[in-house]
Amino acid sequence: MNTDLLSLALLVLVVLVGSALCSGVEAALLTVNPIRVHELAARPQPVRGAKRLAKLRKRLGRTLTVLVIANNGFNIFGSLMLGSYATFVFEQRNISGVALPLFSVGLTILVILLGEILPKSLGSRLAIQIALASAPILHLFSLIMRPLLLLLEKLLPVITAENELNTDEEEIRQMARLGSQKGQIEPDEAAMISKVFQLNDLTARDLMTPRVAAPTLNGSTSLEKLRETLLTNTDPWWVVLGEEVDKVLGVANRECLLTALLKGNGQLTAADLSEGVAFVPEMIRVDRLLTSFNDDKRGVRVVVDEFGGFVGLIGAEAVLAVLAGWWRKSSS
């Protein structure tokens, strides 16, 4: 007769372990950071189970259906079978009147504590480890239960929905801020991440040096006559202008102009040493402007209005000043 009690105890253990595994894995899948999973799967040498986990998370509805079926199999069907077997065992000993209610209450408490609360807490805390370890088993169960899953997906189309990996600016800002608070990234890195998104809200007009303040040279003037201007003004780039209004001949590098003076080529004009100019509209977004500096080695652009008129000058350092936090929006 002791064999019956041992069998009952083993069945209780099976139900509790099965329920705990399903609950823990479910909590891990729902808690694991999808960006972290994507990063692990995208490595040149992916972490074991990462690619399979990424696929399971992409069809999260189907994966959760497998877990729900398994979990309820243990919790509901297992409990019913345990109740029937416990009734048989206790009746054999004529103690069913007292033992059966106590067994039912005890089993309920054990399932709640050991089959649900504790494993879900552990699953949330060790989400990535548990999710990676369980991915192959979940994949196998998905294949075994595929006919049932296809039937359920026909009845409940929402299960088939794919989970796309996406985020937005505010979420990334919050993640950077939290990472900084927890010491996972440096505070200055978090601040710079936030400022990157500011670039899309600014235009070249906001950062440019206006025409009235931009360094300009008359293209027909010789370097010898420009000597004093070049020595007193340290701007690295100059706009070379023609005789006509808004006629931009090019841009000249101050270092190149001074080098020509030192070599005794003072008779040359600013136009002779000017380089081709890159024009940008004043309403271009700064994030697009920043990428345009990769096209050539000149770190300067001439800003024009909608009529093509010269309105200002902007360099890569103006954009970098925003990222570094040096730039402050003027009150005007």
Backbone torsions as a table, in degrees:
resi	resn	phi	psi	omega
1	MET	NA	-27.7	177.8
2	ASN	-63.3	-24.4	178.1
3	THR	-62.8	-37.7	179.1
4	ASP	-63.0	-42.8	179.2
5	LEU	-66.0	-39.2	178.0
6	LEU	-64.3	-41.4	178.2
7	SER	-63.2	-40.2	178.2
8	LEU	-63.4	-42.3	179.3
9	ALA	-64.1	-39.8	178.9
10	LEU	-65.4	-39.4	178.2
11	LEU	-64.8	-40.3	176.1
12	VAL	-60.4	-42.6	179.8
13	LEU	-62.7	-42.6	179.4
14	VAL	-61.7	-45.1	-179.9
15	VAL	-62.7	-44.6	-178.3
16	LEU	-66.5	-44.6	-179.6
17	VAL	-65.3	-44.7	179.5
18	GLY	-61.3	-45.1	178.7
19	SER	-64.1	-41.1	-179.4
20	ALA	-64.6	-42.5	179.6
21	LEU	-62.9	-46.3	-179.8
22	CYS	-63.2	-43.5	-179.4
23	SER	-66.4	-42.9	-179.9
24	GLY	-64.4	-43.3	179.6
25	VAL	-66.6	-40.6	178.6
26	GLU	-60.8	-45.3	178.9
27	ALA	-63.1	-39.4	-179.8
28	ALA	-64.7	-43.3	-179.3
29	LEU	-64.0	-37.6	-178.8
30	LEU	-78.3	-23.0	-175.8
31	THR	-96.1	-29.4	-173.6
32	VAL	-59.0	141.3	-179.5
33	ASN	-72.9	116.1	-177.7
34	PRO	-63.3	-30.5	178.1
35	ILE	-67.8	-38.2	177.0
36	ARG	-64.5	-40.6	178.0
37	VAL	-63.3	-44.0	179.3
38	HIS	-61.5	-41.3	179.8
39	GLU	-64.5	-41.8	179.4
40	LEU	-66.4	-36.8	-178.8
41	ALA	-76.3	-25.4	-175.7
42	ALA	-89.1	-3.7	179.2
43	ARG	-64.2	152.8	176.1
44	PRO	-55.1	-36.9	173.2
45	GLN	-119.8	88.4	-174.2
46	PRO	-58.8	146.0	174.4
47	VAL	-62.6	142.2	-177.4
48	ARG	-57.7	126.3	179.0
49	GLY	88.3	-7.4	-174.9
50	ALA	-68.6	-43.7	-179.2
51	LYS	-65.3	-40.7	179.2
52	ARG	-66.9	-37.9	178.1
53	LEU	-65.3	-39.1	178.5
54	ALA	-61.7	-40.2	178.4
55	LYS	-67.5	-39.0	179.1
56	LEU	-65.9	-39.0	179.4
57	ARG	-71.1	-28.5	178.4
58	LYS	-66.0	-34.1	174.7
59	ARG	-110.6	60.5	-172.8
60	LEU	-64.1	-33.8	178.7
61	GLY	-60.2	-44.1	179.1
62	ARG	-67.0	-41.9	-178.6
63	THR	-63.7	-43.4	179.0
64	LEU	-66.8	-32.1	177.0
65	THR	-62.1	-42.0	177.3
66	VAL	-60.2	-45.4	-178.8
67	LEU	-66.9	-39.6	179.9
68	VAL	-64.6	-42.4	178.6
69	ILE	-62.2	-45.9	-179.5
70	ALA	-65.5	-43.8	-177.8
71	ASN	-64.2	-44.5	179.1
72	ASN	-70.4	-26.1	174.5
73	GLY	-62.0	-42.3	177.9
74	PHE	-73.2	-47.2	-173.9
75	ASN	-70.7	-42.9	-175.0
76	ILE	-92.8	-60.6	-177.9
77	PHE	-64.4	-42.3	179.9
78	GLY	-62.4	-41.5	179.6
79	SER	-66.0	-39.4	177.6
80	LEU	-62.8	-43.5	179.5
81	MET	-65.8	-40.0	177.8
82	LEU	-63.8	-41.2	179.1
83	GLY	-61.8	-42.9	179.2
84	SER	-65.5	-43.9	-178.3
85	TYR	-69.8	-38.2	178.7
86	ALA	-63.9	-38.0	177.4
87	THR	-61.4	-44.6	178.3
88	PHE	-61.1	-46.3	-177.4
89	VAL	-65.6	-44.1	-176.7
90	PHE	-72.1	-32.4	177.0
91	GLU	-67.7	-32.7	176.3
92	GLN	-61.7	-27.0	-179.1
93	ARG	-103.8	4.2	178.7
94	ASN	58.6	37.0	179.6
95	ILE	-126.4	15.9	-174.9
96	SER	-62.9	-30.4	-178.1
97	GLY	-61.6	-33.4	-179.4
98	VAL	-102.0	-44.5	-172.7
99	ALA	-70.4	-37.5	-174.7
100	LEU	-64.8	-46.7	176.6
101	PRO	-61.8	-40.9	178.3
102	LEU	-63.5	-40.2	179.0
103	PHE	-63.4	-43.3	-179.1
104	SER	-63.4	-45.5	178.9
105	VAL	-64.7	-44.3	179.7
106	GLY	-62.8	-42.2	179.7
107	LEU	-64.8	-40.7	178.9
108	THR	-61.1	-44.6	-179.9
109	ILE	-64.6	-41.8	-179.7
110	LEU	-64.7	-41.6	179.4
111	VAL	-64.1	-41.6	-179.4
112	ILE	-65.6	-46.5	-175.6
113	LEU	-77.5	-54.0	-173.6
114	LEU	-89.9	-21.5	-178.8
115	GLY	-98.7	-15.8	-176.9
116	GLU	-127.9	-64.0	-170.9
117	ILE	-64.5	-54.9	-177.2
118	LEU	-62.3	-50.6	-179.4
119	PRO	-64.0	-34.1	178.1
120	LYS	-68.9	-35.4	176.4
121	SER	-65.1	-44.6	178.0
122	LEU	-66.4	-38.8	179.0
123	GLY	-62.9	-37.5	178.3
124	SER	-70.2	-38.0	-177.4
125	ARG	-75.4	-36.9	-178.4
126	LEU	-111.9	45.2	-170.7
127	ALA	-58.6	-51.3	-173.2
128	ILE	-67.7	-39.8	-179.6
129	GLN	-66.0	-46.5	-178.8
130	ILE	-67.6	-40.8	-179.4
131	ALA	-63.7	-43.2	179.2
132	LEU	-65.6	-42.3	-178.3
133	ALA	-67.2	-33.8	-175.5
134	SER	-88.0	-11.8	-175.6
135	ALA	-55.9	-47.4	179.8
136	PRO	-62.2	-38.6	-179.4
137	ILE	-68.5	-41.2	177.9
138	LEU	-63.6	-38.5	177.7
139	HIS	-62.8	-41.7	179.3
140	LEU	-64.7	-45.0	178.5
141	PHE	-63.2	-34.8	178.3
142	SER	-64.2	-38.2	178.2
143	LEU	-68.8	-42.0	-179.3
144	ILE	-64.7	-40.0	-175.7
145	MET	-94.1	12.9	-174.9
146	ARG	-56.5	-45.8	179.0
147	PRO	-57.6	-42.5	179.2
148	LEU	-67.2	-38.7	-179.7
149	LEU	-65.0	-42.2	179.0
150	LEU	-62.3	-38.7	178.1
151	LEU	-64.8	-44.9	179.5
152	LEU	-64.7	-36.5	179.6
153	GLU	-67.5	-30.6	175.0
154	LYS	-68.0	-39.2	-179.2
155	LEU	-77.5	-35.7	-177.8
156	LEU	-126.3	84.1	-175.5
157	PRO	-57.6	-23.2	-178.5
158	VAL	-61.6	-23.7	179.7
159	ILE	-64.1	-29.1	-174.8
160	THR	-79.5	-9.5	-176.6
161	ALA	-60.5	136.1	179.2
162	GLU	-92.1	143.1	178.2
163	ASN	-92.7	110.3	178.1
164	GLU	-86.6	141.7	177.6
165	LEU	-80.2	112.7	-179.1
166	ASN	-148.1	161.5	178.0
167	THR	-157.0	178.4	177.9
168	ASP	-137.9	177.4	-175.0
169	GLU	-60.1	-46.3	-176.3
170	GLU	-64.3	-37.4	179.4
171	GLU	-66.3	-40.5	178.8
172	ILE	-66.3	-39.4	176.8
173	ARG	-60.6	-45.2	-179.8
174	GLN	-64.0	-40.4	178.4
175	MET	-63.1	-42.0	178.6
176	ALA	-64.6	-40.6	179.9
177	ARG	-65.3	-43.8	178.6
178	LEU	-65.2	-40.5	178.0
179	GLY	-61.8	-36.1	177.9
180	SER	-69.4	-41.8	-179.8
181	GLN	-64.3	-33.3	-179.6
182	LYS	-89.5	-0.2	177.7
183	GLY	79.5	13.6	-179.5
184	GLN	-81.5	-27.6	172.3
185	ILE	-133.5	159.9	-178.3
186	GLU	-72.7	148.3	178.6
187	PRO	-57.3	-39.5	-179.6
188	ASP	-67.8	-31.0	176.0
189	GLU	-67.2	-41.6	177.8
190	ALA	-63.7	-39.9	179.3
191	ALA	-65.6	-38.9	-179.6
192	MET	-68.8	-37.5	177.0
193	ILE	-59.4	-41.6	179.2
194	SER	-65.2	-38.2	-178.0
195	LYS	-72.8	-25.8	177.4
196	VAL	-58.1	-40.3	-179.6
197	PHE	-70.8	-19.7	178.1
198	GLN	-69.2	-25.1	-177.9
199	LEU	-60.0	-34.3	-178.7
200	ASN	-71.1	-15.8	-178.9
201	ASP	-96.4	-3.3	-178.9
202	LEU	-112.9	154.8	176.5
203	THR	-119.9	169.4	177.8
204	ALA	-59.6	-31.7	179.4
205	ARG	-62.7	-33.1	-179.4
206	ASP	-69.6	-31.4	-171.9
207	LEU	-107.5	-15.1	-173.3
208	MET	-67.9	158.9	167.5
209	THR	-85.9	116.9	-176.0
210	PRO	-59.0	158.5	-176.8
211	ARG	-55.4	-38.7	-177.3
212	VAL	-65.6	-22.3	-178.9
213	ALA	-110.0	-7.1	-176.8
214	ALA	-72.7	142.0	177.3
215	PRO	-71.8	121.2	-178.2
216	THR	-129.8	154.6	177.6
217	LEU	-133.2	145.6	172.5
218	ASN	-76.9	123.2	-175.2
219	GLY	-62.8	-23.4	-177.5
220	SER	-92.2	-2.4	-178.7
221	THR	-85.2	138.1	-179.3
222	SER	-73.9	157.1	-179.8
223	LEU	-63.6	-32.5	-179.7
224	GLU	-61.7	-39.9	178.8
225	LYS	-73.8	-21.1	-179.3
226	LEU	-94.0	1.8	-174.8
227	ARG	-53.3	-52.0	-175.5
228	GLU	-62.8	-40.1	-179.8
229	THR	-63.8	-43.5	-178.0
230	LEU	-68.6	-32.5	-178.2
231	LEU	-77.1	-31.5	-176.8
232	THR	-89.8	-23.6	-178.9
233	ASN	-108.0	121.1	-173.3
234	THR	-97.5	14.4	177.7
235	ASP	-60.6	132.2	-175.2
236	PRO	-71.1	-28.2	-177.8
237	TRP	-127.2	143.0	-179.7
238	TRP	-125.9	144.5	174.7
239	VAL	-90.8	125.0	-179.2
240	VAL	-95.1	119.0	-174.9
241	LEU	-105.7	150.2	175.1
242	GLY	-92.4	-168.9	-178.2
243	GLU	-74.8	-33.0	-177.6
244	GLU	-78.3	156.9	177.6
245	VAL	-65.1	134.3	179.6
246	ASP	63.4	16.7	177.1
247	LYS	-85.9	104.3	-179.9
248	VAL	-98.7	116.8	-179.0
249	LEU	-83.4	-27.5	-178.0
250	GLY	163.0	-165.7	174.9
251	VAL	-125.9	147.0	-178.2
252	ALA	-124.7	140.0	178.5
253	ASN	-88.2	128.4	-177.1
254	ARG	-58.2	-39.3	-179.5
255	GLU	-61.8	-40.9	179.6
256	CYS	-66.9	-39.7	179.5
257	LEU	-65.0	-43.4	179.1
258	LEU	-67.2	-35.8	177.7
259	THR	-62.3	-41.9	178.2
260	ALA	-63.1	-38.3	177.3
261	LEU	-63.4	-44.6	-180.0
262	LEU	-63.4	-29.9	179.5
263	LYS	-83.8	2.7	178.0
264	GLY	82.6	22.7	179.9
265	ASN	-102.7	42.7	-177.6
266	GLY	-66.6	-16.9	179.9
267	GLN	-76.0	-15.7	178.2
268	LEU	-69.2	153.0	178.5
269	THR	-98.3	167.0	177.6
270	ALA	-62.5	-34.1	179.3
271	ALA	-65.5	-33.1	-179.6
272	ASP	-64.3	-30.7	-176.1
273	LEU	-106.7	8.5	-179.4
274	SER	-76.8	156.0	178.0
275	GLU	-111.8	162.6	178.0
276	GLY	-57.4	143.9	-174.2
277	VAL	-104.7	145.1	175.3
278	ALA	-109.6	121.7	-179.2
279	PHE	-97.3	144.6	174.9
280	VAL	-135.2	144.6	176.9
281	PRO	-70.9	149.5	-176.1
282	GLU	-67.1	-19.1	-178.4
283	MET	-98.3	9.9	178.0
284	ILE	-66.3	138.3	178.0
285	ARG	-68.7	143.5	-173.9
286	VAL	-66.7	-30.8	178.8
287	ASP	-64.9	-38.4	175.8
288	ARG	-69.6	-37.6	179.2
289	LEU	-62.4	-40.2	-178.9
290	LEU	-60.5	-43.1	-180.0
291	THR	-67.9	-24.6	-179.2
292	SER	-69.8	-21.7	179.5
293	PHE	-70.3	-11.6	176.8
294	ASN	-77.6	-14.7	-174.1
295	ASP	-73.1	-31.9	178.4
296	ASP	-146.5	176.6	-175.1
297	LYS	-84.1	-12.7	179.5
298	ARG	-73.3	124.0	-179.6
299	GLY	-94.9	37.2	-177.0
300	VAL	-146.3	147.7	177.9
301	ARG	-135.1	143.8	174.3
302	VAL	-92.3	126.0	-176.6
303	VAL	-93.0	132.8	179.9
304	VAL	-125.3	156.7	177.8
305	ASP	-88.4	-170.5	-175.8
306	GLU	-68.2	-15.4	178.6
307	PHE	-97.8	2.2	-179.6
308	GLY	86.5	7.8	-179.8
309	GLY	-79.9	143.7	179.9
310	PHE	-70.1	119.0	-177.8
311	VAL	-121.1	-12.5	-179.4
312	GLY	178.0	179.4	-179.2
313	LEU	-132.8	138.4	179.5
314	ILE	-139.1	138.5	178.5
315	GLY	-118.4	168.3	-179.1
316	ALA	-62.0	-29.1	-178.7
317	GLU	-65.1	-26.7	178.2
318	ALA	-67.8	-37.6	177.9
319	VAL	-71.1	-42.0	179.7
320	LEU	-64.6	-28.1	178.2
321	ALA	-64.5	-33.2	176.6
322	VAL	-66.2	-45.3	-179.1
323	LEU	-65.4	-35.0	-178.9
324	ALA	-80.2	-12.2	179.9
325	GLY	87.3	11.6	-179.6
326	TRP	-82.3	-28.7	-175.2
327	TRP	-78.0	136.7	175.1
328	ARG	-127.8	132.0	-179.1
329	LYS	-66.3	132.0	-179.0
330	SER	-72.6	151.3	-177.7
331	SER	-64.9	-26.1	179.1
332	SER	-74.0	NA	NA
